[in-house]
Amino acid sequence: MQSTRRSFAALLAAVILAVPCTSARAQTLQPGTRVRVQSSQVVVPIIGSYQGMRRDTLVVIEDGAGAQVWTFTSSAVDRLEISAGMKGRNRKPTVRWALIGAGVGGAAGWLTAVILENASSNQEYNDVLSALIGAGAGAAFGAVYGSHKLEEHWTPVPMPARVGILPTRNGIRFSLSASF
């Protein structure tokens, strides 16, 4: 019985060491980090550079020509995300370019069938089948092209807290942050 308890304890220790503890590794935002803020105060999300927290207010400088300083209270922020970089193989541009390719390919297939029928009077082509084959080929080329289009991906992060009491599943958490 004693060896079973030791092996169980060793197995338990190995599992605890192997599983990452996500709550212990709190992700901190550094000033200058590219963020996207979704809030009830604005219609579209604000994309810009994180500047810091002032008391309970999030400060972001918007990207673009009209760079504006935005301040959001912690209670007004619905979602805060950081940029995970540009990535390909996105559904939206792939579908869009596949549909464009299908339309162009279908028109090209039908037009080719009409031109070849008029050029040689002894050949007959099925216009619908030619359009479908062209649409399929165009959709395939469009999907490949669209899958290479890059889009920015976002990762949600918790709001940085300066001083606060937050309710948790197990009770209340007191947080304090200081910078010098």
Beta strands, then each sheet from edge to edge (+ up, - down):
strand 1: 34-39
strand 2: 46-54
strand 3: 57-62
strand 4: 69-73
strand 5: 77-87
strand 6: 151-156
strand 7: 163-168
strand 8: 171-176
sheet 1: 4+ 3- 2+ 1- 5+ 6-
sheet 2: 7+ 8-
end
